[in-house]
Amino acid sequence: MAVRSTHLRRLLAAATATVTLAFGAACGSSSSGDSGDGTVTLEFAQWWGAELPDGEFDKLIDDFTAQNPTIKVKLLSAPYASTKQQLLTGAASKTLPDVVGLDGAWVNDFAKQGAIADMSALMKDAGYDESQLASQVQLDGKTYMIPVVNFVYPLFVNKDLLTKAGVAEVPSTRTEFLDAAKKISATGGDVKGWALPLDTAVPNGVQNDVMSWLWASGGSMLADGKPNLTSDGVRSTVEYVKSLNDAGVIAAGSLTMKEQDKVEKFSNGQVGMMIDSLAHINLIKESQPDLDFTVAALPAVDGYTGKRGIPYASWGIGVSNSTEHKAEAFKLVSYLMSQETNATLSTMANGFPGNKNAEPDFTDSDPLFKTAFDIYQAGYPANEFVGLPKSEDLMRSFDEQLQLVLTGKSSVDDALAAAQQDWSSVIE
């Protein structure tokens, strides 16, 4: 999943073409390695540099090489789509650069192809304290990706609509959310309480807008890494979404709605609440500067007192399994995950650190970023689709069954049984 802070995008066409060509050549070469003076050169492919202010990521890497004079880093920065294509090709041919930016959706396939290294072993060899990591992406108990910067999806709430509906507090439980959604929907016009994008062409609404209710209450859609869609937690989640639909509080057109449609409806004051990427705060304020909104933790099951999961997407990092310089590659990884560097990088990206001890500098940021960071620290990043095989297909399969429930063509139990069967054929 590409995560982009819109206001930070720096995609210059000429530079893109040059970098992409260089990237393609590098992935097919063995230019990284030892020089005559004992210096090791690492190739680092990612899309982050293209999404950060010009030159800022280079400065971080220059600091690393200054601290590690025997290691040089050749940055291969390209837009997300170009990076994805090059890395997919490189993984299949075992010609990945030494260090790679990773999307969680690629990890399962890359690991099964033997293209990325077991980072649990690298951490152990380096004596690295993994307790400082906010999360790790694992397969069969081994870490293959470390999230470097996380972009979270909290609850967005239109404060004016809440006040107009006579709701004094931002909802914190499922019961409070349903009540607020009903009251907002009753204010008249085409205003509804909640937006639910379920377009099957881009089914990430299942991840961000449906399963997020499960994770907010500490639940899981898996058991020992296998699908567990007929569990009480998943059933309760689907029944809750159905109750919102039955109450008529969901914006019209949800079955074909995409994420951008949801954001547009919220920005235009047509929807009181939505679950959305923190990266959209500035976008919404630029398009609707008078909109008074806040962000909050996702509502949990009534009576739940544990930590709340919050959906996220990440800039992840991994190490090529074919590199001859795994120790040096992990030095670069550990540098990017160090408390100071990780805080700096997160601040640049308007995201949250993968090092749980790091804190971004909010001095020049919108106050809502600090509000969201407090939510993030009080809970935990949750996205069980990360690391699963064919994760988008899994979302689509669940989406199709959920749509049958919402249109009255299937019972909750039948839909979950069918989704369980579909998922079990994919997740071995």
Residue, then its C-alpha position, 0 to 999 in steps of 0.5 A: m500500500a502506498v502511503r503518501s502525505t499529499h503535501l509532501r509529494r515531490l515527483l518530478a518527471a525528469a528526475t523520475a525517469t532518470v532514477t527509474l532507469a538507474f534503478g532498473a539497471a542496478c537491480g540487474s547488476s552486482s554493483s554493490g560490494d567491496s571496493g579495493d580500499g575495503t569499503v562496502t557499498l550498499e544499494f538501498a531501494q525505496w520510494w520514501g525519498a520521492e515523497l519527502p522534501d527534496g534532499e532530506f532523506d539524502k541528509l539522513i543517509d549522509d549522517f549514517t555514512a559519516q558515522n560508518p566510514t567503511i560503508k557507502v550507500k547508493l540510494l535508489s529512490a523512485p515513486y512507489a509504483s516504479t519501486k514496486q515493479q522493480l522490486l517484484t522483478g528483483a525478488a523473482s530473479k533474486t537480484l534485489p538491492d542490498v536494502v529494500g523499502l517494503d510494503g507489507a503486502w509484498v512480504n509473504d511472497f518475497a519471503k516464500q521466494g527466498a528473496i528477503a532475509d530472516m531479520s530475526a537472525l540478523m537482529k540476534d547476530a547484531g545483539y539488537d534490542e528488538s523490544q524498542l520496535a513498535s511492531q514487526v512483520q513475521l512469517d512462521g515466527k521470523t521477522y522479514m520486515i520492520p515498519v520504519v514509519n507508520f501512517v495510522y487511521p484514526l476516527f475523524v469526527n465533524k465537531d459541528l455536526l456532532t454539536k448540531a445533533g446534540v451529542a456532547e462527546v466524541p463516541s468511545t464505544r460502539t453503542e455511543f457511536l451508533d447513537a451519535a450516527k443516528k442523531i447525526s443522520a436525523t439532522g436532515g438533508d443528505v447528511k449521514g453518520w458514517a461512510l463505508p467504502l466497499d468498492t470491490a475493485v479497491p477493497n481496502g475498506v475491509q481493512n480500514d473500515v471494517m476489521s478496524w472495529l475488531w482490532a479496536s477491541g483487541g480482537s483478531m481475524l486469525a488464530d495461529g496464523k490461520p483464518n478465524l472468521t467464524s470467531d465471536g469477535v469477527r461475527s460481532t464486528v460484522e453484526y455491528v456493521k450490519s446494525l449501522n446499515d440497518a439503522g440507515v446511518i451509512a452514506a448512500g452508495s457504500l457498495t461502490m464507494k472508494e476511499q477518496d469518495k469517503v474523504e470527499k463526503f466528510s470534507n463536504g460535511q455530508v458525513g459526520m464520522m469516518i475512519d481515515s488516514l492521518a495523511h489526509i488531515n492537511l488535504i482536508k484543511e486545504s480543501q475545507p479550511d472552515l471544517d471543524f473536525t477532530v480525530a479520536a481512537l476507534p470506538a471499542v466494544d462496550g466495557y472493553t478496557g484493554k489497549r485499542g488497535i489502530p489500523y496502519a500502513s507503513w514504510g517497511i524495511g528489509v534486507s536482501n537474502s542474496t546480499e553478501h553484506k547482511a551485517e552492514a545492511f542491518k547496520l543501516v536498518s538499525y540506524l534508521m530505527s534508532q530513537e533519534t533518527n527514527a523521530t527525525l524521519s517520522t517528523m519529515a513524513n508526518g507519520f509515527p515512529g517504528n521505534k516506540n521510544a521515539e517521538p516526532d517534533f510537532t512544533d510545525s505540525d497541525p495540533l491534530f497530529k499530536t492528538a493522533f500520536d497520543i492515541y497511537q501511543a495509548g494503543y498499538p498498530a494493528n493490521e493483520f493483512v500485512g504479511l498475508p499472501k494475496s492480501e487484496d484478494l482476501m479483502r475482496s473475498f470478504d467484501e463480497q460476502l459482507q455485501l451479501v449480508l448488507t443487501g439481505k442476501s446472506s446471513v452473517d453466519d453463512a457469509l463468514a463460513a463462505a469467507q472462511q472457506d475462501w481464505s483457507s484455500v489461500i492461507e495454507 
